[in-house]
Every structure is written in C-alpha cells, then in structure tokens.
Amino acid sequence: MKISDIMRVMESIAPARLAESWDRIGLQVGNAESDVDAVLVGMTPTLSLLAEAVESGAQMIICHHPLLFKPLTSLTDSSPVERIAAGLIRRGIAFFAAHTNYDVAPGGVNDALADAIGLTRVQPLTHASSRLAKVAVFVPQEALEKVSDAICAAGAGHVGAYSHCTFRVPGTGTFLPMEGARPYIGEKGELEEVAEIRLESIAPDELVPAVVDAIRKSHPYEEPAFDVYQLVNERREAGLGRWGMLPKPLPAAEFLAGVARALDVECIHYVGDGARAVSRIAVVGGAGGDYVKDAIARKCDVLVTSDVRHHVLLEAADRGIILADAGHGHTEWPGIVALHTRLAKLLPQVRVVLSTGERGMIKGMMNDER
C-alpha cells in the first residue's frame, strides 16, 4: 500500500479542514508514493519513538503531535527536532501528523476520552462554523463515480459524521464542438445530445478552489460544465471538547478516582468540593483550561483536562466548577489507542503497530510530577 492511500484513510478519520489555521498537519516527512507495509501509531515524535519504529520495521509513523511547527533553518544534530527529521530521512521512514483535526473529529481524541471515563449522551462542547457553497457539475454516466470520488476527496460532501454526500439528477446535455475543439463525445460541427447526470454537493468556501480543480482533473470533457452557488447556511461542525452525563450522580472525589483508574494515572489534581455530587461532565483532551467558560455555559459540574494554569484554577474555584488536571498525555492517550484500532480495521493489508514505549513514558512523567 502507498502512503497516499493511508493518507486518504486518515483524511476520512480526521479531515484536514477541521485543523486550526495555526496547526501543522499531514505528511511532514516522506514521499506520498512510497510503499508501506507497517505503520507505527504514537502520540509525540521523539527519538525513542523513532527507535521504536526502526525496531518494529515500520516505514511510516502516524502521530497526534506534529514534528515540524516552524521551518527548519538547518538539518543537523543541534536539536531533537532536527535529529528526528534527519533520522526519519536517513532510515526512509515517513511521518504524518493528525493534531487539532483529530481533536475535533468524530471518534477522535475527545470522543475517546469521553468514552474512557464512561460518559453517556456525549455532545460537542464547542462548535466551529464556516460558510458553505454548493457545487454542481454535469457528468456523463460512465464518469460519474470518478468525478464524485474526486470532489469528495477534495473536501466536498462532508455533512457531520458523513462523507460522500451528493445528489444526482439525470438530464440531457447539448453542445456543438467548433473549430479547434477536441470533443470527448461527438464530432466537430454537429450538435450533440448526451445523457448526463447533474452531480451536486456542498463544500466549505475555502475548499471550493480545490473542488473545482478536482472537477477539471477528473472530468473527461475538455471543458466541463459546472456551477458554484454561495449559500446562506453555514456548516456547524463539532469543535473542541465534549460533554456528557454520568450514568448516575457521584461524589466528585469518587468520580475523579474512577477517572484516574480509567486513564491509568496515580493521582489527579483538582480544585473544588470533592463531596459534591456531579453528573454533567465536560472533557478537553490535552491543554483545555481555556474552555472553562464553555463548560460553565453547558452547566457542567466538572471539566477534565490538563495543563491548567494557576489563575485558571482560581477562576474555576470562584465560579463553582470543579476543574481537574489529569495530565496532557493521559487525557490524549485514549485517542491514540482508538486511532490504532480504527486503522487496523481500515488497513487490513498493513501491519498497524501501537507504540508501547510512549505509554510508560507518559505514566512516568505524571508520577514525577506527583
């Protein structure tokens, strides 16, 4: 299997359009046309993860955290990032990152965290929105699936947790090839009538150029006919974080003890009344202290996250929400396990390996903090 094939699967799991504008995601090292028969799934690019990839025989690493956030000015041994990048290139191992797009995506980091701690009736904590456009293209029947697949791969046809959403209407297209034309169907100077399908789909405004480019590249006609309509309605997609309900109310201290067991962390630092009964819980995997106000707006009793700054803890205590810091790695690890499981199912012809060294490193870091 080629890296490009795996990239298409990753796009279905964590669409690139969901990433924050500042983020750096996707293929960061490697050739998309290289062959792969083993993939290592991990959280953070480190020298030890690279060594694990070499030992496991993986030709590709898929990580949650990107390797390259800023442009490199050199490729030497002067920093860990440079050593990792050089090591990947030297050993022919590709590196792919799915970061904020996987945080947000259905079934991603935050859904996995909510599931791990036993929440029910889970919903997004925040929403992201973008303006939409409708793209309609007229396609001969024999090219319909090729064009449909191409526009959906370019970002059209995504509605909530569904992809490849299109509408198709049969009709008749007419055209008269003139001097200089190279018609796919018909003869120069003769009026043609062709059975065609009007293929419609929606796409975020920012992806329309890519969708139009996909039409031009996949369509058999020399001059494909298509329309683009700006829409008033917006796309509302899941944003960062989730909230949900416990099966039954529990004292906060008892609930957080269960979270510690579920995430395999020895202790969780929190602020608030441990004896208070809680049932409505918000989660943000990774650094989520900035989402206290969102959790309060959802009337949540507890926000489970990590990397919480001192003044945010004080604000949470003042506003009556229990704020729990369960550790960055621990709150994101369920999403890494979930990604490994999904890729193993979606890529049966590839050996998909879950990092074993990272889990111990994360646990050791939390114990040192303690």
Secondary structure, 3 states (H helix, E strand, C coil): CEHHHHHHHHHHHCCHHHCCCCCCCEEEECCCCCECCEEEEECCCCHHHHHHHHHHCCCEEEECCCCCCCCCCCCCCCCHHHHHHHHHHHHCCEEEECCHHHHHCCCCHHHHHHHHCCCEEEEECCEEEEEEEEEEEEEEHHHHHHHHHHHHHCCCCCECCECCCCEEEEEEEEECCCCCCCCCCCCCCCCEEEEEEEEEEEEEHHHHHHHHHHHHHHCCCCCCCEEEEEEEEEEEEECCCEEEEEEEEEEHHHHHHHHHHHHCCCCCEEECCCCCEEEEEEEEEEECHHHHHHHHHCCCCEEEEECCCHHHHHHHHHHCCEEEECCHHHHHHHHHHHHHHHHHHHCCCCEEEECCHHHHHHHHHHHHHC
